[in-house]
Amino acid sequence: MVQKILIAAIDKDGGIGKDGYMPWHYPADLKLFMNLTMGHTIVMGRKTFDGMFDRGKVPLKGRQNIVVTSQAADYRSRFINQHSPSHLNFTADLNCADPELNITKDAKIFYCGGANIYQQIIERKDLDIIYLSRLEESYNCDTFFPQDPQSVDKNFEPYIPDYMTNSFSDRMSGKDSFTFQIYTPKPLIIY
């Protein structure tokens, strides 16, 4: 079964990016991201891809990179000569069900941004895991993770689907500390 995983780093205000890129550098979080996603499929939106491409950061090595865009054919033709389809491909289907993407039945698909991709995958209510790195600083972002619609105070709370629960939380200490959280589906209670 394909495992669908949302992975994100957010600042204390729910920010995920500024000017098309992450405005912070947390080596421990980047290492965590690399260790979790290496050898698997990562899915990003076109704006995230463009921001990373402009900085020479994509495709991410050791992973199949899939960009979700309504302009998939145009992007594919633009990059086909530079990158193998097994490392970089384009689709209009958020579920990555295109046969040419070669997603195996036991694949792990990591949705890694941006805001539109996060919103869509959360609304589909079929996530298996959420990995969330919560930074303690504010970075004056212009792009944000979806906010919990039930949140009534001024502090940002991420939108975690109601069928999921926080199953793990750990404060990662060091020069740039952050809290790493894992959300998984709530256990079924059978009476």
Secondary structure, 3 states (H helix, E strand, C coil): CCEEEEEEEECCCCEEEECCECCCCCHHHHHHHHHHHCCCEEEEEHHHHHHHHHCCCCCCCCCEEEEECCCHHHHHHHHCCCCCCCCEEEECCCCCCCHHHCCCCCCEEEECCCHHHHHHHHHCCCCCEEEEEEECCCCCCCEECCECCCCCCCCCCECCCCCEEEEEEEEECCCCCEEEEEEEECCCCCC
